[in-house]
Amino acid sequence: MTKPNHELSPALIVLMSIATGLAVASNYYAQPLLDTIARNFSLSASSAGFIVTAAQLGYAAGLLFLVPLGDMFERRRLIVSMTLLAAGGMLITASSQSLAMMILGTALTGLFSVVAQILVPLAATLASPDKRGKVVGTIMSGLLLGILLARTVAGLLANLGGWRTVFWVASMLMALMALALWRGLPQMKSENPPQLPTVVGFRFQHVYQQ
């Protein structure tokens, strides 16, 4: 459990909404660009499809193993670190010269884009009980807008400067967002955090039982 030590201001709500939208959008930029990427690397459509698959598998792994870390470590540091690592994944994607590098970049981006799923419960924790529903709804609106706008924005940027431009710009935005989150988020220390082996073991047990 954590104790909030910072009032959730309207500006911070907007910041967290934008951060959530940018994080989740990073999983969808590649989808409208697959044909262009396939031509660039001389790939078949099915081979290019592995790029999207890698992003989704990375995201699933992040949900399984990274999201629980929000209950173990100081959340501001964790959120900023994951945001920067997602930006790094998109840098790899933007500079990739092979399908393997492209898959690595998108998988890493997907893995760390689950920072969105740490921001949402953090907003709920920071909000006062009477405003919690409204705050969570606002953050979720940012998440949904990120999903809806990612493909459109990616297509527009690709038309202007090529498919790599999409990931250069997205990486820069995520890096700037990490800085904004570092300055804007409060420090929230966990009380009696569970040990990492316990959490990981529980996750493996849950998957096995499913």
TIROFI-952470 format. One line per field, with one value per atom (N, C-alpha, C): chain; x, y, z; residue in three letters. Coordinates in Angstrom, 1 decimal. Atoms other than C-alpha are relative to their C-alpha. Example, Ala and Ser with C-alpha at 12.3 -4.5 7.8 and 13.67 -1.06 7.14 Angstrom:
% TIROFI-952470
c	c(A:A:A:A:A:A)
xx	c(0.9:12.3:0.9:-0.9:13.7:-0.8)
yy	c(-1.2:-4.5:1.2:-1.1:-1.1:1.1)
zz	c(0.0:7.8:0.0:0.0:7.1:0.8)
r	c(ALA:ALA:ALA:SER:SER:SER)
This chain:
% TIROFI-952470
c	c(A:A:A:A:A:A:A:A:A:A:A:A:A:A:A:A:A:A:A:A:A:A:A:A:A:A:A:A:A:A:A:A:A:A:A:A:A:A:A:A:A:A:A:A:A:A:A:A:A:A:A:A:A:A:A:A:A:A:A:A:A:A:A:A:A:A:A:A:A:A:A:A:A:A:A:A:A:A:A:A:A:A:A:A:A:A:A:A:A:A:A:A:A:A:A:A:A:A:A:A:A:A:A:A:A:A:A:A:A:A:A:A:A:A:A:A:A:A:A:A:A:A:A:A:A:A:A:A:A:A:A:A:A:A:A:A:A:A:A:A:A:A:A:A:A:A:A:A:A:A:A:A:A:A:A:A:A:A:A:A:A:A:A:A:A:A:A:A:A:A:A:A:A:A:A:A:A:A:A:A:A:A:A:A:A:A:A:A:A:A:A:A:A:A:A:A:A:A:A:A:A:A:A:A:A:A:A:A:A:A:A:A:A:A:A:A:A:A:A:A:A:A:A:A:A:A:A:A:A:A:A:A:A:A:A:A:A:A:A:A:A:A:A:A:A:A:A:A:A:A:A:A:A:A:A:A:A:A:A:A:A:A:A:A:A:A:A:A:A:A:A:A:A:A:A:A:A:A:A:A:A:A:A:A:A:A:A:A:A:A:A:A:A:A:A:A:A:A:A:A:A:A:A:A:A:A:A:A:A:A:A:A:A:A:A:A:A:A:A:A:A:A:A:A:A:A:A:A:A:A:A:A:A:A:A:A:A:A:A:A:A:A:A:A:A:A:A:A:A:A:A:A:A:A:A:A:A:A:A:A:A:A:A:A:A:A:A:A:A:A:A:A:A:A:A:A:A:A:A:A:A:A:A:A:A:A:A:A:A:A:A:A:A:A:A:A:A:A:A:A:A:A:A:A:A:A:A:A:A:A:A:A:A:A:A:A:A:A:A:A:A:A:A:A:A:A:A:A:A:A:A:A:A:A:A:A:A:A:A:A:A:A:A:A:A:A:A:A:A:A:A:A:A:A:A:A:A:A:A:A:A:A:A:A:A:A:A:A:A:A:A:A:A:A:A:A:A:A:A:A:A:A:A:A:A:A:A:A:A:A:A:A:A:A:A:A:A:A:A:A:A:A:A:A:A:A:A:A:A:A:A:A:A:A:A:A:A:A:A:A:A:A:A:A:A:A:A:A:A:A:A:A:A:A:A:A:A:A:A:A:A:A:A:A:A:A:A:A:A:A:A:A:A:A:A:A:A:A:A:A:A:A:A:A:A:A:A:A:A:A:A:A:A:A:A:A:A:A:A:A:A:A:A:A:A:A:A:A:A:A:A:A:A:A:A:A:A:A:A:A:A:A:A:A:A:A:A:A:A:A:A:A:A:A:A:A:A:A:A:A:A:A:A:A:A:A:A:A:A:A)
xx	c(0.8:0.0:0.9:-0.8:1.1:-0.9:0.7:0.2:0.3:-0.3:-0.3:0.5:-0.5:1.7:-0.1:0.1:0.6:-1.4:1.3:-2.6:0.0:0.1:-3.8:-0.7:0.5:-4.1:-0.6:0.5:-6.0:1.2:-1.2:-2.6:0.6:-0.6:-1.3:-0.9:0.9:-4.4:0.1:-0.3:-3.9:1.3:-1.3:-0.3:0.0:0.0:-1.0:-0.9:0.9:-3.8:0.8:-0.8:-1.4:1.1:-1.0:1.3:-0.6:0.7:-1.1:-0.3:0.3:-2.2:1.2:-1.2:1.3:0.6:-0.6:2.4:-0.8:0.8:-0.5:0.1:-0.1:-0.2:1.2:-1.2:3.3:-0.1:0.2:1.9:-0.7:0.8:-0.1:0.5:-0.5:2.1:0.4:-0.5:3.5:-1.1:1.1:0.1:-0.3:0.3:-0.7:1.2:-1.3:3.0:0.6:-0.5:3.4:0.4:-0.3:3.2:1.3:-1.1:5.7:1.3:-1.2:8.1:0.4:-0.2:7.7:0.8:-0.7:8.8:1.4:-1.3:11.7:1.0:-0.9:13.1:-0.2:0.2:11.9:-0.6:0.6:9.7:-1.4:1.4:6.5:-0.9:1.0:3.3:0.0:0.0:3.4:1.2:-1.2:7.0:-0.2:0.2:6.1:-0.9:1.0:3.2:0.6:-0.6:5.7:0.3:-0.3:6.4:-1.1:1.2:2.9:-0.1:0.1:3.0:1.0:-1.0:6.2:-0.4:0.4:4.7:-1.1:1.0:1.7:0.5:-0.6:3.8:0.8:-0.7:6.0:-1.0:1.0:2.9:-0.5:0.5:1.6:1.0:-1.0:4.9:0.1:-0.1:4.9:-1.1:1.2:1.4:0.3:-0.2:2.6:1.1:-1.1:5.9:0.4:-0.4:6.3:-1.0:1.1:2.9:0.1:0.0:3.2:1.1:-1.1:6.4:-0.5:0.6:4.2:-0.3:0.2:3.5:1.3:-1.2:7.1:1.0:-1.0:9.1:-0.7:0.5:8.8:-0.6:0.7:6.3:0.5:-0.5:7.6:1.2:-1.2:11.0:-0.3:0.3:9.5:-0.7:0.8:7.1:1.0:-1.0:9.9:1.0:-0.9:12.3:-0.7:0.7:9.7:-0.3:0.3:8.8:1.2:-1.2:12.4:0.4:-0.3:12.9:-0.9:0.8:9.9:0.5:-0.6:11.4:1.3:-1.2:14.6:-0.4:0.4:12.7:-0.4:0.4:11.3:1.2:-1.2:14.8:0.6:-0.5:15.9:-0.9:0.9:12.8:0.4:-0.2:13.5:1.3:-1.4:17.2:0.2:-0.2:16.7:0.3:-0.4:18.3:-0.4:0.4:16.8:-1.3:1.2:13.6:0.3:-0.3:15.3:0.1:-0.1:16.2:-1.4:1.3:12.7:-0.9:0.7:11.2:0.4:-0.5:13.5:-0.5:0.5:12.6:-1.5:1.4:8.9:-0.4:0.2:9.0:0.4:-0.4:10.9:-1.0:1.0:8.5:-1.3:1.2:5.5:0.2:-0.2:7.1:-0.1:0.0:7.6:-1.2:1.1:4.5:-1.1:0.9:2.6:0.1:0.0:3.6:-1.4:1.3:0.1:-0.9:0.8:-1.3:0.5:-0.4:0.7:-0.5:0.5:-0.4:-1.5:1.4:-4.1:-0.3:0.3:-4.1:0.7:-0.6:-1.7:-0.9:1.0:-4.2:-1.1:1.1:-6.9:0.5:-0.6:-4.6:0.1:-0.2:-3.9:-1.3:1.3:-7.5:-0.7:0.9:-9.8:-1.2:1.1:-12.6:-1.2:1.2:-15.3:0.3:-0.4:-13.3:0.6:-0.7:-11.8:-0.6:0.6:-14.3:0.3:-0.2:-14.0:1.5:-1.4:-10.2:0.4:-0.3:-9.9:-0.6:0.7:-12.4:0.8:-0.8:-10.2:1.2:-1.2:-7.1:-0.3:0.4:-8.9:-0.4:0.3:-10.1:1.3:-1.3:-6.4:0.5:-0.4:-5.7:-0.7:0.8:-8.5:0.3:-0.4:-7.6:1.4:-1.3:-4.0:-0.2:0.2:-5.3:-0.7:0.8:-7.7:0.8:-0.7:-5.3:1.4:-1.3:-2.1:0.2:-0.1:-2.8:-0.1:0.2:-4.0:1.3:-1.2:-1.0:1.2:-1.1:1.4:0.0:0.2:0.0:0.4:-0.3:0.2:1.5:-1.4:3.8:0.8:-0.7:4.9:-0.1:0.2:3.4:1.0:-0.8:5.4:1.5:-1.5:8.8:0.4:-0.4:8.8:-0.4:0.4:8.0:0.9:-0.9:11.1:-0.3:0.4:9.9:-1.0:1.0:7.0:0.7:-0.7:9.3:1.0:-0.9:11.8:-0.8:0.9:9.0:-0.6:0.6:7.3:1.0:-1.1:10.6:0.3:-0.3:11.3:-1.1:1.1:7.8:0.0:-0.1:8.2:1.1:-1.1:11.5:-0.4:0.5:10.0:-1.1:1.0:7.1:0.6:-0.7:9.5:0.5:-0.5:11.0:-1.2:1.2:7.5:-0.5:0.5:6.5:0.9:-1.0:9.7:-0.3:0.2:8.9:-1.4:1.4:5.1:-0.5:0.5:4.6:0.6:-0.5:4.9:0.7:-0.6:7.1:-1.0:0.9:5.1:0.8:-0.8:7.0:-1.0:0.9:5.5:0.3:-0.1:4.8:0.0:-0.1:5.9:-0.1:0.1:6.6:0.3:-0.3:6.5:1.3:-1.3:9.7:-0.2:0.1:10.3:-0.2:0.3:10.6:-1.4:1.4:7.2:-0.9:0.9:5.5:0.2:-0.2:7.1:-0.5:0.5:6.3:-1.5:1.5:2.7:-0.5:0.4:2.5:0.1:-0.2:3.9:-1.1:1.0:1.5:-1.4:1.2:-1.4:-0.1:0.0:-0.4:-0.2:0.1:0.0:-1.5:1.4:-3.5:-1.0:0.9:-5.1:0.1)
yy	c(-1.2:0.0:1.2:-1.3:3.6:1.1:-1.2:6.9:1.2:-1.2:10.0:1.1:-1.2:13.0:1.2:-1.1:15.3:0.1:-0.3:16.9:-0.3:0.3:15.7:1.2:-1.2:19.0:-0.3:0.1:19.5:-0.1:0.1:20.0:-1.3:1.4:16.7:-1.0:0.9:14.9:0.1:-0.1:16.3:-0.7:0.6:15.3:-1.5:1.4:11.8:-0.6:0.4:11.5:0.0:-0.1:12.6:-1.1:1.1:10.2:-1.3:1.3:7.3:-0.2:0.1:8.1:-0.3:0.1:8.4:-1.4:1.4:5.1:-1.0:1.1:3.0:0.2:-0.3:4.7:-0.7:0.5:3.4:-1.4:1.4:-0.1:0.0:0.0:1.0:0.8:-0.8:3.3:-0.9:0.8:0.4:-0.5:0.7:-1.0:0.6:-0.5:1.4:0.1:-0.2:1.4:-1.3:1.3:-2.3:-0.2:0.1:-2.1:0.7:-0.9:0.7:-0.7:0.6:-1.1:-1.3:1.2:-4.3:0.3:-0.4:-2.6:0.5:-0.5:-0.9:-1.1:1.1:-4.2:-1.2:1.1:-6.3:-1.2:1.1:-8.4:-0.3:0.4:-10.3:0.6:-0.6:-9.1:-0.8:0.9:-12.1:0.3:-0.3:-11.3:1.3:-1.3:-7.7:-0.1:0.1:-8.8:-0.4:0.3:-10.1:1.2:-1.3:-6.5:0.3:-0.2:-6.1:-1.0:1.1:-9.5:0.2:-0.2:-8.6:1.1:-1.1:-5.4:-0.5:0.6:-7.3:-1.0:0.9:-10.0:0.7:-0.8:-7.4:0.6:-0.6:-5.7:-1.0:1.1:-9.0:-0.3:0.3:-9.7:1.1:-1.1:-6.2:0.0:0.1:-6.7:-1.1:1.2:-10.0:0.3:-0.1:-9.0:1.5:-1.3:-5.2:0.8:-0.8:-3.8:-0.3:0.2:-5.6:0.8:-0.8:-3.6:1.3:-1.3:-0.6:-0.1:0.2:-2.1:-0.3:0.4:-2.8:1.2:-1.0:0.3:1.4:-1.4:4.1:0.3:0.0:4.8:1.1:-1.1:8.1:-0.5:0.5:6.6:-1.1:1.2:3.4:0.5:-0.5:5.4:0.7:-0.8:7.7:-1.0:0.9:4.8:-0.8:0.8:2.8:0.9:-0.9:5.8:0.3:-0.2:6.4:-1.3:1.3:2.7:-0.2:0.1:2.8:0.9:-0.9:5.8:-0.6:0.7:3.8:-1.1:1.0:1.0:0.6:-0.6:3.4:0.6:-0.4:4.7:-1.1:1.2:1.2:-0.3:0.2:0.9:1.0:-1.1:4.2:-0.2:0.2:3.3:-1.4:1.4:-0.4:-0.1:0.2:-1.7:-1.5:1.3:-5.2:-0.3:0.4:-7.0:-0.4:0.5:-8.5:1.2:-1.2:-5.0:0.7:-0.6:-3.8:-0.7:0.9:-6.7:0.3:-0.3:-6.0:1.3:-1.3:-2.3:0.0:0.0:-2.9:-0.8:0.9:-5.7:0.8:-0.8:-3.4:1.1:-1.1:-0.6:-0.5:0.6:-2.8:-0.4:0.4:-4.2:1.1:-1.1:-0.8:1.0:-0.8:0.8:-0.3:0.3:-0.9:1.0:-1.0:2.1:0.7:-0.6:3.3:-0.7:0.8:0.5:0.2:-0.4:1.9:1.4:-1.4:5.5:0.0:0.0:4.6:-0.2:0.2:3.1:1.1:-1.1:5.8:1.2:-1.1:8.4:-0.2:0.3:6.6:0.1:-0.1:6.4:1.5:-1.4:10.2:0.7:-0.8:11.3:-0.2:0.1:12.0:-0.9:1.0:9.4:0.6:-0.5:11.8:0.4:-0.4:12.6:-1.2:1.1:9.2:-0.5:0.5:8.1:0.9:-1.0:11.3:0.0:0.0:11.2:-1.2:1.2:7.6:0.1:-0.1:8.3:0.9:-0.9:11.2:-0.7:0.7:9.1:-1.0:1.0:6.3:0.7:-0.7:8.9:0.2:-0.2:9.7:-1.3:1.3:6.0:-0.3:0.3:5.5:0.9:-0.9:8.6:-0.4:0.5:7.3:-1.1:1.1:4.1:0.5:-0.4:5.9:0.9:-1.0:8.6:-0.5:0.5:6.5:-0.3:0.4:5.1:1.2:-1.2:8.4:0.9:-0.9:10.4:-0.7:0.7:7.7:0.1:-0.2:7.8:1.4:-1.4:11.6:0.3:-0.3:11.7:-0.8:0.8:8.9:0.6:-0.7:10.8:1.2:-1.3:13.9:-0.4:0.2:12.3:-1.4:1.4:8.5:-0.7:0.7:5.8:0.1:-0.2:6.3:1.3:-1.2:9.8:-0.2:0.3:8.4:-0.4:0.5:6.6:1.0:-1.0:9.4:1.0:-1.0:11.9:-0.6:0.6:9.4:-0.2:0.2:8.6:1.4:-1.3:12.3:0.5:-0.4:12.9:-0.8:0.8:10.0:0.5:-0.5:11.4:1.3:-1.3:14.8:-0.3:0.3:13.2:-0.6:0.6:11.3:1.2:-1.2:14.7:0.7:-0.7:16.2:-0.8:0.8:13.2:0.1:-0.1:13.4:1.3:-1.2:17.0:0.1:-0.1:16.6:-1.0:1.1:13.3:0.1:0.0:13.1:-1.3:1.2:10.6:-0.8:0.9:7.6:-1.3:1.2:5.0:-1.1:1.1:1.6:-0.4:0.5:0.2:-1.5:1.4:-3.4:-0.6:0.6:-4.2:-1.4:1.4:-7.8:-0.2:0.3:-9.5:-0.4:0.3:-9.8:-1.5:1.4:-13.6:-0.5:0.3:-13.8:0.4:-0.5:-11.7:-0.8:0.7:-13.4:-1.5:1.3:-16.8:-0.1:-0.1:-15.8:0.1:-0.2:-14.7:-1.3:1.3:-18.0:-1.0:0.9:-19.9:0.4:-0.4:-17.8:-0.5:0.4:-18.5:-1.5:1.5:-22.2:-0.4:0.4:-22.4:0.3:-0.4:-20.6:-1.1)
zz	c(0.0:0.0:0.0:0.0:-0.5:0.5:-0.5:1.0:-0.8:0.8:-1.1:0.9:-0.7:-0.1:-0.9:1.0:-2.9:-0.5:0.5:-4.0:-1.5:1.4:-7.4:-0.6:0.7:-9.3:-1.3:1.4:-12.6:-1.0:0.9:-14.3:0.0:-0.1:-13.0:-0.6:0.6:-14.1:-1.5:1.4:-17.6:-0.4:0.3:-17.5:0.0:0.0:-16.5:-1.1:1.1:-19.1:-1.3:1.3:-21.9:0.1:-0.2:-20.5:-0.3:0.2:-20.5:-1.5:1.4:-24.0:-0.9:0.8:-25.4:0.2:-0.2:-23.7:-0.7:0.6:-25.0:-1.5:1.5:-28.5:-0.6:0.5:-28.8:-0.5:0.5:-29.4:-1.3:1.2:-32.4:-1.2:1.1:-34.5:-1.2:1.1:-36.6:-0.8:0.7:-37.6:-1.4:1.4:-40.5:-0.9:0.8:-41.6:-0.5:0.3:-42.1:-1.5:1.4:-45.9:-0.4:0.3:-46.1:0.6:-0.6:-43.7:-0.7:0.7:-45.6:-1.3:1.2:-48.8:0.3:-0.3:-47.1:0.3:-0.4:-45.8:-0.9:1.0:-48.8:0.7:-0.8:-46.5:-0.6:0.3:-47.1:1.0:-0.9:-45.5:1.3:-1.2:-43.1:0.9:-0.8:-42.0:0.7:-0.6:-41.4:1.2:-1.1:-39.2:1.3:-1.2:-36.7:0.8:-0.7:-35.8:1.0:-0.9:-34.4:1.0:-0.9:-32.8:1.1:-1.0:-31.0:1.0:-0.9:-29.6:1.0:-0.8:-28.3:1.0:-0.9:-26.8:1.1:-1.0:-25.1:1.0:-0.9:-23.7:1.0:-0.9:-22.3:1.0:-1.0:-20.7:1.1:-0.9:-19.2:1.0:-0.9:-17.7:1.0:-0.9:-16.2:1.0:-0.8:-14.8:0.5:-0.3:-14.7:0.8:-0.7:-13.5:1.5:-1.5:-10.1:0.7:-0.6:-9.5:0.6:-0.5:-8.9:1.5:-1.4:-5.5:0.8:-0.7:-4.7:0.0:0.1:-5.7:0.0:0.0:-5.5:-1.4:1.2:-8.2:-1.0:0.9:-9.6:-0.8:0.7:-10.3:-0.9:0.8:-11.7:-1.3:1.1:-14.0:-1.0:0.9:-15.3:-0.7:0.6:-15.9:-1.1:1.0:-17.8:-1.2:1.1:-19.9:-0.8:0.7:-20.8:-0.8:0.6:-21.6:-1.3:1.1:-23.9:-1.1:1.0:-25.6:-0.7:0.5:-26.0:-1.0:0.9:-27.6:-1.4:1.3:-30.2:-0.7:0.7:-30.9:-0.7:0.7:-31.7:-1.3:1.2:-34.0:-1.1:1.0:-35.7:-0.8:0.6:-36.4:-0.5:0.4:-37.2:-1.5:1.4:-40.4:-0.4:0.3:-40.2:0.7:-0.7:-39.2:1.4:-1.3:-36.2:1.0:-0.9:-34.8:0.1:0.0:-35.7:1.1:-0.9:-33.7:1.4:-1.3:-30.8:0.6:-0.4:-30.7:0.4:-0.3:-30.8:1.2:-1.1:-28.3:1.3:-1.2:-25.8:0.2:-0.1:-26.5:0.6:-0.6:-25.8:1.4:-1.4:-22.7:1.0:-0.9:-21.1:-0.2:0.2:-22.5:1.1:-1.0:-19.7:1.2:-1.0:-17.6:0.1:0.0:-18.6:1.1:-1.0:-16.3:1.4:-1.4:-13.4:0.3:-0.2:-14.0:0.4:-0.3:-13.9:1.5:-1.4:-10.4:0.9:-0.8:-9.2:0.1:0.0:-10.2:1.0:-0.9:-8.3:1.5:-1.4:-5.2:0.4:-0.3:-5.4:0.2:0.0:-5.9:1.3:-1.1:-3.1:-0.3:0.3:-2.7:-0.8:0.7:-3.9:-1.5:1.4:-7.1:-0.8:0.6:-7.8:-1.3:1.2:-10.4:-1.2:1.1:-12.4:-0.4:0.3:-12.2:-0.9:0.8:-13.4:-1.3:1.3:-16.1:-1.0:0.8:-17.3:-0.5:0.4:-17.3:-1.1:1.0:-19.2:-1.3:1.3:-21.8:-0.7:0.6:-22.4:-0.6:0.6:-22.9:-1.3:1.1:-25.3:-1.2:1.1:-27.3:-0.6:0.5:-27.5:-1.0:0.9:-29.1:-1.3:1.2:-31.5:-0.9:0.8:-32.6:-0.5:0.4:-32.9:-1.5:1.4:-36.3:-0.9:0.9:-37.8:0.0:-0.2:-36.4:-0.7:0.7:-37.6:-1.5:1.5:-41.1:-0.5:0.4:-41.3:0.1:-0.1:-40.0:-1.0:1.0:-42.3:-1.4:1.3:-45.3:-0.1:0.0:-44.3:0.0:-0.1:-43.5:0.0:0.1:-43.9:1.3:-1.2:-41.4:1.2:-1.2:-39.3:0.8:-0.6:-38.6:1.2:-1.1:-36.6:1.3:-1.2:-34.2:0.6:-0.5:-33.9:0.8:-0.7:-33.0:1.3:-1.1:-30.7:1.2:-1.0:-28.9:0.7:-0.6:-28.4:1.0:-0.9:-27.0:1.3:-1.2:-24.6:1.0:-0.8:-23.4:0.7:-0.6:-22.8:1.1:-1.0:-21.0:1.3:-1.2:-18.7:0.9:-0.8:-17.7:0.7:-0.6:-17.1:1.1:-1.1:-15.0:1.2:-1.1:-13.0:0.8:-0.7:-12.2:0.6:-0.4:-11.8:1.0:-0.8:-10.0:1.4:-1.4:-6.2:0.3:-0.4:-4.5:0.9:-0.8:-3.1:0.3:-0.4:-1.1:0.4:-0.3:-0.7:1.5:-1.4:2.8:-0.1:0.0:3.4:-1.4:1.4:-0.3:0.0:0.2:-1.3:-0.6:0.6:-2.3:-1.5:1.5:-6.1:-0.3:0.3:-6.1:0.4:-0.4:-4.3:-1.1:1.0:-6.9:-1.3:1.3:-9.9:0.1:-0.2:-8.4:-0.1:0.0:-7.9:-1.5:1.3:-11.5:-0.8:0.6:-12.8:0.4:-0.5:-10.6:-0.6:0.6:-12.0:-1.4:1.4:-15.6:-0.1:0.1:-14.9:0.3:-0.3:-13.3:-1.1:1.1:-16.2:-1.2)
r	c(MET:MET:MET:THR:THR:THR:LYS:LYS:LYS:PRO:PRO:PRO:ASN:ASN:ASN:HIS:HIS:HIS:GLU:GLU:GLU:LEU:LEU:LEU:SER:SER:SER:PRO:PRO:PRO:ALA:ALA:ALA:LEU:LEU:LEU:ILE:ILE:ILE:VAL:VAL:VAL:LEU:LEU:LEU:MET:MET:MET:SER:SER:SER:ILE:ILE:ILE:ALA:ALA:ALA:THR:THR:THR:GLY:GLY:GLY:LEU:LEU:LEU:ALA:ALA:ALA:VAL:VAL:VAL:ALA:ALA:ALA:SER:SER:SER:ASN:ASN:ASN:TYR:TYR:TYR:TYR:TYR:TYR:ALA:ALA:ALA:GLN:GLN:GLN:PRO:PRO:PRO:LEU:LEU:LEU:LEU:LEU:LEU:ASP:ASP:ASP:THR:THR:THR:ILE:ILE:ILE:ALA:ALA:ALA:ARG:ARG:ARG:ASN:ASN:ASN:PHE:PHE:PHE:SER:SER:SER:LEU:LEU:LEU:SER:SER:SER:ALA:ALA:ALA:SER:SER:SER:SER:SER:SER:ALA:ALA:ALA:GLY:GLY:GLY:PHE:PHE:PHE:ILE:ILE:ILE:VAL:VAL:VAL:THR:THR:THR:ALA:ALA:ALA:ALA:ALA:ALA:GLN:GLN:GLN:LEU:LEU:LEU:GLY:GLY:GLY:TYR:TYR:TYR:ALA:ALA:ALA:ALA:ALA:ALA:GLY:GLY:GLY:LEU:LEU:LEU:LEU:LEU:LEU:PHE:PHE:PHE:LEU:LEU:LEU:VAL:VAL:VAL:PRO:PRO:PRO:LEU:LEU:LEU:GLY:GLY:GLY:ASP:ASP:ASP:MET:MET:MET:PHE:PHE:PHE:GLU:GLU:GLU:ARG:ARG:ARG:ARG:ARG:ARG:ARG:ARG:ARG:LEU:LEU:LEU:ILE:ILE:ILE:VAL:VAL:VAL:SER:SER:SER:MET:MET:MET:THR:THR:THR:LEU:LEU:LEU:LEU:LEU:LEU:ALA:ALA:ALA:ALA:ALA:ALA:GLY:GLY:GLY:GLY:GLY:GLY:MET:MET:MET:LEU:LEU:LEU:ILE:ILE:ILE:THR:THR:THR:ALA:ALA:ALA:SER:SER:SER:SER:SER:SER:GLN:GLN:GLN:SER:SER:SER:LEU:LEU:LEU:ALA:ALA:ALA:MET:MET:MET:MET:MET:MET:ILE:ILE:ILE:LEU:LEU:LEU:GLY:GLY:GLY:THR:THR:THR:ALA:ALA:ALA:LEU:LEU:LEU:THR:THR:THR:GLY:GLY:GLY:LEU:LEU:LEU:PHE:PHE:PHE:SER:SER:SER:VAL:VAL:VAL:VAL:VAL:VAL:ALA:ALA:ALA:GLN:GLN:GLN:ILE:ILE:ILE:LEU:LEU:LEU:VAL:VAL:VAL:PRO:PRO:PRO:LEU:LEU:LEU:ALA:ALA:ALA:ALA:ALA:ALA:THR:THR:THR:LEU:LEU:LEU:ALA:ALA:ALA:SER:SER:SER:PRO:PRO:PRO:ASP:ASP:ASP:LYS:LYS:LYS:ARG:ARG:ARG:GLY:GLY:GLY:LYS:LYS:LYS:VAL:VAL:VAL:VAL:VAL:VAL:GLY:GLY:GLY:THR:THR:THR:ILE:ILE:ILE:MET:MET:MET:SER:SER:SER:GLY:GLY:GLY:LEU:LEU:LEU:LEU:LEU:LEU:LEU:LEU:LEU:GLY:GLY:GLY:ILE:ILE:ILE:LEU:LEU:LEU:LEU:LEU:LEU:ALA:ALA:ALA:ARG:ARG:ARG:THR:THR:THR:VAL:VAL:VAL:ALA:ALA:ALA:GLY:GLY:GLY:LEU:LEU:LEU:LEU:LEU:LEU:ALA:ALA:ALA:ASN:ASN:ASN:LEU:LEU:LEU:GLY:GLY:GLY:GLY:GLY:GLY:TRP:TRP:TRP:ARG:ARG:ARG:THR:THR:THR:VAL:VAL:VAL:PHE:PHE:PHE:TRP:TRP:TRP:VAL:VAL:VAL:ALA:ALA:ALA:SER:SER:SER:MET:MET:MET:LEU:LEU:LEU:MET:MET:MET:ALA:ALA:ALA:LEU:LEU:LEU:MET:MET:MET:ALA:ALA:ALA:LEU:LEU:LEU:ALA:ALA:ALA:LEU:LEU:LEU:TRP:TRP:TRP:ARG:ARG:ARG:GLY:GLY:GLY:LEU:LEU:LEU:PRO:PRO:PRO:GLN:GLN:GLN:MET:MET:MET:LYS:LYS:LYS:SER:SER:SER:GLU:GLU:GLU:ASN:ASN:ASN:PRO:PRO:PRO:PRO:PRO:PRO:GLN:GLN:GLN:LEU:LEU:LEU:PRO:PRO:PRO:THR:THR:THR:VAL:VAL:VAL:VAL:VAL:VAL:GLY:GLY:GLY:PHE:PHE:PHE:ARG:ARG:ARG:PHE:PHE:PHE:GLN:GLN:GLN:HIS:HIS:HIS:VAL:VAL:VAL:TYR:TYR:TYR:GLN:GLN:GLN:GLN:GLN:GLN)
